[in-house]
């Protein structure tokens, strides 16, 4: 699974198995955990949202040890997330980073509500809103399609930020690492890649 293209093909094949109702992983947890108990050799890192309806290992039909998963509200980047991705790419040689957004994202909805109402939610939730706000602003808070368009924009902004990261830019430029954006459809289970 050494190339970005092969890694992405494997993830998308897993999603097709998931959508068709024929997953091959996740049924024999004990055996899968034991098989993966040695050195880890994941082929992808997925950055997704904390939404309970979007379980990343399941929707890509992946077993223990095959992918690294990072989840934050609205897949917001921070230093811990960036450091984790830098580690997985630099130390484990993972060739693929996928930023996965999804429809009806609560973090984006909170951001839209905050920008419309002009009141910060306070606490650390304010950090999520601050990070998502540029995508909402690009779309326009009064656009009737603000939610789906802002979700897409936020994914693409996250992809650009990762590609520009000091430790990720060189492997991206050399073709050893791909950073791609995608959207998950809650109704169908399908993952669609975004053009960047």
C-alpha positions as a printed Julia matrix, in Angstrom:
196×3 Matrix{Float64}:
   0.0     0.0    0.0
   2.98    2.27  -0.65
   1.49    4.84  -3.03
  -1.12    7.53  -2.39
  -3.17    6.17  -5.32
  -3.21    2.6   -3.98
  -4.14    3.81  -0.5
  -7.04    5.86  -1.84
  -8.23    2.97  -4.02
  -8.3     0.67  -0.97
 -10.29    3.18   1.09
 -12.84    3.72  -1.67
 -13.15   -0.05  -2.25
 -13.93   -0.39   1.46
 -16.59    2.3    1.17
 -18.18    0.43  -1.75
 -18.29   -2.75   0.36
 -19.87   -0.76   3.21
 -22.52    0.81   0.94
 -23.35   -2.54  -0.66
 -23.85   -4.14   2.77
 -20.97   -6.57   2.28
 -18.19   -5.43   4.63
 -15.34   -7.87   5.19
 -13.95   -6.39   8.41
 -15.12   -5.83  11.94
 -16.92   -9.09  12.66
 -14.18  -11.05  14.46
 -12.83   -8.36  16.77
 -10.62  -10.67  18.87
  -8.81  -12.18  15.88
  -8.42   -8.79  14.18
  -6.98   -7.19  17.31
  -4.48  -10.05  17.78
  -3.45   -9.94  14.12
  -2.71   -6.21  14.4
  -0.9    -6.38  17.74
   2.61   -6.14  16.23
   4.09   -3.08  14.57
   1.52   -0.77  13.11
   1.59   -0.18   9.37
  -1.44    1.96   8.54
  -1.8     3.15   4.98
  -3.98    6.21   5.6
  -4.9     8.79   8.21
  -8.46   10.05   8.24
  -9.45   13.36   9.77
 -13.17   13.47  10.39
 -15.85   14.97  12.58
 -16.9    13.66  16.0
 -20.44   13.09  14.71
 -21.61    9.7   15.99
 -23.26    8.96  12.64
 -19.88    8.94  10.86
 -17.79    6.02  12.23
 -14.74    6.18   9.98
 -13.47    2.61  10.34
 -16.95    1.29   9.52
 -17.77    3.48   6.53
 -14.46    2.54   4.9
 -14.75   -1.1    6.05
 -11.29   -1.14   7.62
  -9.88   -3.48  10.23
  -7.48   -2.99  13.13
  -4.17   -1.44  12.15
  -5.11   -0.31   8.65
  -5.94    3.37   9.24
  -5.29    6.07  11.82
  -8.36    8.08  12.77
  -8.47   11.6   14.16
 -11.84   13.14  15.0
 -12.6    16.67  16.12
 -15.73   18.8   15.96
 -16.04   19.81  12.31
 -12.62   18.2   11.62
 -11.0    21.38  12.95
  -7.21   21.46  12.91
  -5.19   22.36  15.97
  -1.61   21.69  17.05
  -2.38   18.26  18.44
  -4.12   17.19  15.22
  -1.34   18.58  13.04
   1.32   16.94  15.2
  -0.52   13.62  15.0
  -0.73   13.79  11.21
   2.92   14.85  10.94
   3.89   11.87  13.11
   1.89    9.34  11.11
   3.25   10.64   7.8
   6.84   11.2    8.94
   7.36    8.21  11.23
   5.01    5.59   9.82
   5.28    6.58   6.15
   1.53    6.87   5.59
   0.96    8.05   1.99
  -2.61    9.36   2.31
  -4.5    11.9    4.41
  -8.26   12.14   3.91
 -10.27   15.05   5.3
 -13.86   13.83   5.53
 -16.75   16.23   6.0
 -20.39   15.24   6.18
 -23.78   16.77   5.61
 -25.76   18.3    8.49
 -22.59   18.99  10.47
 -23.45   20.42  13.89
 -20.19   22.36  14.16
 -20.93   24.16  10.89
 -24.53   24.79  12.01
 -23.24   26.29  15.27
 -20.91   28.53  13.3
 -23.71   29.72  11.03
 -25.94   30.42  14.06
 -23.12   32.32  15.77
 -22.39   34.46  12.73
 -26.07   35.19  12.19
 -26.68   36.04  15.85
 -23.39   37.76  16.59
 -22.9    35.96  19.92
 -19.96   33.66  20.59
 -20.86   30.31  22.15
 -18.07   30.75  24.71
 -15.72   28.13  26.1
 -13.65   26.01  23.77
 -16.6    25.67  21.4
 -15.7    29.23  20.37
 -12.42   27.85  18.95
 -14.33   25.49  16.65
 -16.55   28.34  15.5
 -13.54   30.59  14.85
 -11.88   27.92  12.72
 -14.99   27.17  10.65
 -16.14   30.81  10.3
 -13.95   31.64   7.25
 -15.68   28.92   5.21
 -19.12   30.19   6.22
 -18.1    33.78   5.46
 -16.82   32.77   2.0
 -20.24   31.32   1.19
 -22.22   34.09   2.84
 -24.22   33.57   6.0
 -27.48   34.53   4.25
 -27.04   32.18   1.3
 -29.9    29.63   1.46
 -27.35   26.86   0.72
 -24.89   28.06   3.38
 -24.77   24.78   5.3
 -23.82   22.36   2.48
 -21.59   24.89   0.74
 -19.78   25.87   3.93
 -19.17   22.2    4.77
 -17.56   21.7    1.35
 -15.52   24.91   1.68
 -14.35   23.97   5.15
 -13.12   20.57   3.9
 -11.23   22.23   1.06
  -9.73   24.85   3.39
  -8.54   22.07   5.7
  -6.99   20.19   2.77
  -5.12   23.34   1.68
  -3.88   23.97   5.22
  -2.54   20.41   5.49
  -0.85   20.56   2.1
   0.88   23.79   3.17
   2.01   22.45   6.58
   5.78   22.76   7.07
   6.33   19.01   7.5
   3.76   17.82   4.96
   4.43   20.14   2.01
   7.63   18.38   0.88
   6.14   14.85   0.75
   3.1    16.29  -1.04
   5.32   18.06  -3.6
   7.35   14.87  -4.1
   4.21   12.78  -4.71
   4.81   10.57  -1.65
   1.75   11.98   0.11
  -1.72   12.85  -1.1
  -4.09   15.01   0.94
  -7.64   14.73  -0.35
 -11.04   16.02   0.7
 -14.28   14.06   0.67
 -17.9    14.28   1.79
 -19.95   11.56   3.46
 -23.64   11.22   2.61
 -25.53   10.31   5.78
 -28.47    8.83   3.85
 -26.61    6.58   1.42
 -23.32    5.97   3.24
 -21.37    6.97   0.15
 -18.16    8.96   0.19
 -17.57   11.37  -2.69
 -14.15   12.87  -3.36
 -13.96   16.64  -3.76
 -12.07   18.23  -6.6
  -9.26   20.42  -5.27
